[in-house]
Amino acid sequence: MAECVPCARTVLTYVALTDDGDQSRCCVHCDARVGAELRWVGADELQEDGYVIGSPAPRKSGGGCASGGCGTCGTRKH
C-alpha cells in the first residue's frame, strides 16, 4: 500500500510497465503513478482499510467499491 495523492488516501498499488520497459507503481483506483514509499500490510489491515479479502460482500444499490463507493473506479483506464 502507498499514499495516492489524487485519491487522498492510502491505496493498494500494482506494477505497470512504462514505454521504456521500466516498472512503475500505480493506484488500483485511479491508475495514477504512486511515488510514495510502499507499506506492506496483512489481510487484517487490508480489511480495516475497506478492501475485501475472499468472497465480496453483496453489492449495495448504486454500486461502488467495498470502501463505500468513492466513485474513483469509474475513472480507471482499463
N, C-alpha and C positions, 0 to 999 in steps of 0.2 A: 504494500500500500504506500501511497505517497500523496502529498498535498497537490491538488489540482487548483490552479489559480482561477480559471474560468468557472469551475463548479463551486469554488469557495468551500471546499471540504476535502477530507482525506478519502481517497478512492482506490479501488483496485486498478492495476495497470496491466498492460500487455506489451509484448515486444513486437515492434514493427520494423521493417527494413526500409532504409532510406533509398533514394535513387542510386546512391553510390554503394549500396550493399551494407552500410553500417547499421548497427542496431540502435533503435530509439525506443524509449518507454512512452506509452500513450495512455490516456484516461479511458476506461471502459465506457464511460457515459458520454463524453463529448469528443473523443478522439484527439484532444489537444496534447501536444508534447508535454511530458511531465519531467522537469529537470530536478525536482526535489529529491533528497535522499530517500531511498526505499526503506520501508519499515516492514519487516517480516512478522506476520501475525498467525495465530492459530485459528481454528474453526470457531471457537467460542467468541473470540474478539471480532471476527468477521460478522457473526450473527448479531453481536451487540451494535455493530455499525450499520445494521439493516440488510445485510446480504443473507440470502437463504442457502443453507447447505442441505443437500438432499432434495426431496420432493418439494416443489414450490407450494406455497400456501394458495388457497383458492383466490382467484382474482376478484378484486372489488370492482364495482361498477365504475366506469370511467377509465379503466386501465391503469397504467403506471407500473412502476417497479416496486419491489419489496420495501424500498426505503420510503414509501409514502407517495409515489407518483410525482417526482420532482419535475418531470416533463423533459429532461435533457435527452432521454433515449431517442426521442423523435428527431433529434438533430444529428444523429450518427450518420456517417458517410457510407457505412456498409452494415 
